[in-house]
Amino acid sequence: MDALWGVVLGLGLFLVWWSFWPMQATPVGPRDGWTARTQDQLVRAGVTGVTPAALVGVAVGLGLVAFVVVAGLSESAPIGACFAILAARAPFALVGARARGRAQATRELWPDVVDSLASGIRAGLALPEAVGQLGERGPEPLREPFALFAEDYRASGRFHDCLDALKLRLADPVADRLVETLRITRDVGGSDVGRVLRTLADFLRDDARTRGELEARQSWTVNAARLAVAAPWVVLALLATQGSNAAAYNSAAGVAVLALGGASTVIAYRLMMRVGRLPDEARVLR
């Protein structure tokens, strides 16, 4: 009994001592890294109700299903494992393709957004009202985030917090630059905001035109890389329909061939995509 009271007393003294040391504030979420990049991709793809963890869960589930089906049909676990990896990669590839497609479509709309914002400011609207009216008069694909901004501002009146929420909903480097421009304008004021916005709109138009030309010229390289990746595995799927062919991959040599082929495919695909695709713009003002 005395030992128990001693433990309780020691624990109490430790908690008193611990209370004198301030705790470091824990960030709400990672500002960079795989989780942040995947969350941005999900937002840009329009899949706002899915978290990175849920995406990983879907990928694992598809991989398990593919393994069971392919391994059962071909009676070869190594072949099933190969197609399980391909199936697990499919959700990430789908989200990435959808995010790139939507980003390419909205890239041409941002100059119109900036022009509408500048027009509202020239018409005498307050800065929050000019941003909120984009939910009604802005380009159709981008209206929803700005309409939600207007609702948030009417409910709270906190301009900076509403801008942060707008950045999260858009998850776009161009939106980050626009939001930070508006934030600085609200803080320091100035009469040059219209000229700054017009300059930004001209820059965005030039950037969209240049990137569009480069992507059109290099699209054949990207398509060739995808075809080169898919072709060997299509042949493997056809070979796996024959029991004797599939049985050859159950040996150590067969596993080594599959592993070497998979590694070669990944390395070649990465190299081709690095050469043929323009780098995505990073969110430096996250």
Secondary structure by P-SEA (a helix, b strand, c coil): caaaaaaaaaaaaaaaaaaacccccccccccccaaaaaaaaaaaaccccccaaaaaaaaaaaaaaaaaaaaaaaccaaaaaaaaaaaaaaaaaaaaaaaaaaaaaaccaaaaaaaaaaaaaaacccaaaaaaaccccccccaaaaaaaaaaaaaacccaaaaaaaaaaaaccaaaaaaaaaaaaaaaccccaaaaaaaaaaaaaaaaaaaaaaaaaaaaaaaaaaaaaaaaaaaaaaaaaccaaaaaaaccaaaaaaaaaaaaaaaaaaaaaaaaccccccccccc
